[in-house]
Amino acid sequence: MKTVKEIVEEYLRGNGHDGLCNQRIECGCSILDLMPCDWDCVSECVTAKKVLQDDGDWLMFPAED
């Protein structure tokens, strides 16, 4: 039986997403470290894409499905 985390990871990979983000609390996680927070707000997360910033850092932003 699959866990919710496994189901979400499978969906993200299958649809070309890089992870999840929650803009309300400025939070994001990649598939490589999916849902590390264990917060109740994970239900507000949306699919996300990594975007390289000018300073070389990667941030997660809502994916345009």
N, C-alpha and C positions, 0 to 999 in steps of 0.2 A: 504494500500500500504506500502511495506517495504522500509526502508531507506537503503542506501549503508552500513552503519554501521551494521544494523541488518542482512543484507545478508552476510556480511563478518563474523560476529559472528556465524551465523548458519553454514556456511561452515567450520570454524575452529573447532567448537564443533563436527560436524558430521564427521570430518576427523582426530580427535584425536590430534589437535594442541593446544598449550597453549597460543598462541598470535601471534604477528607480530614483525619483527625486520628489521632494515635498517642498514647494516654494514657500509655503506659509512659514515654515521654520528654517528655511534655507539649508536643507539637508539633502544629501544625495549619496547613493552607494552603487558600486559597480557589481556586475555579475560575479566577479572574483571575490567580493566580500559582501554578499547580499544580506540585507536585513540584520546588520550587526547591532542595531540599537535596542531591539526588543521593546520599543515604545508603543503605546496605544495608537500613535499617529500613523503607524505604518499603513493603516487602512485608508489614509489620505494620499498615499504615494501614487505617482503616475509613471508610465514608461518614460525612459530618458535616453538621451544621446550624450556622449562625451564631447565637449568642445574645448579645444586648446586655447588657452588665454595667452595674451602677449607676454606675460611673465614666465611662460613655460609650464604653468600648472594646468591640470585638466579639471573642469567642472562639469557637473551633470545638469542638463536642461531638459524640459519636457520635449518629448519626441513629437514630431508632426506626423501622426498616424495617417 
